[in-house]
Amino acid sequence: MLIKRRGARRVVGAVMIVSGAVLLWLAPEVLPGVLLLAAGVALEIAGIALEHRDGARKG
């Protein structure tokens, strides 16, 4: 895991989720909008995975 501290990992995950939501909201309906939409979805998935991984490896 790149970030060892739980608090920092949660903050980074939350920032990624919010950034992804903003990209999804601001995406226009043309080709660059599709790219922004894809980037937003990727950020959302990465942020959720980062926050979910908190309790995955204990021990």
C-alpha positions in Angstrom: 0.0 0.0 0.0 1.4 3.4 -1.0 -0.2 5.3 1.9 0.3 3.5 5.2 -1.6 5.9 7.6 -5.3 5.3 7.7 -6.3 8.9 8.2 -4.3 10.1 5.2 -5.7 7.3 3.1 -9.2 8.3 4.0 -8.5 12.0 3.1 -7.0 11.1 -0.2 -9.9 8.8 -1.0 -12.4 11.4 -0.1 -10.7 14.0 -2.3 -10.6 11.6 -5.2 -14.3 10.9 -4.8 -15.2 14.6 -4.7 -12.9 15.4 -7.6 -14.6 12.6 -9.6 -18.0 13.9 -8.8 -17.1 17.4 -9.9 -15.7 16.0 -13.2 -18.9 14.0 -13.7 -21.0 17.1 -13.0 -19.0 19.5 -15.3 -18.7 17.1 -18.3 -20.2 18.6 -21.4 -22.0 16.5 -24.0 -19.2 16.4 -26.6 -16.1 14.2 -27.0 -14.0 16.1 -24.3 -17.0 15.6 -22.0 -16.8 11.8 -22.5 -13.1 11.9 -21.5 -14.0 14.0 -18.4 -16.7 11.6 -17.6 -14.3 8.6 -17.9 -11.7 10.4 -15.7 -14.4 11.1 -13.2 -15.5 7.5 -13.0 -11.9 6.4 -12.7 -11.3 8.8 -9.8 -14.5 7.7 -8.1 -13.5 4.0 -8.4 -10.0 4.7 -7.2 -11.2 6.7 -4.2 -13.8 4.1 -3.2 -11.2 1.3 -3.5 -8.7 3.3 -1.5 -11.2 3.9 1.3 -12.5 0.3 1.2 -8.9 -1.1 1.5 -8.7 0.3 5.1 -9.8 -2.9 6.8 -8.9 -5.3 4.0 -5.4 -6.3 5.3 -5.4 -6.6 9.1 -2.8 -8.9 10.5 
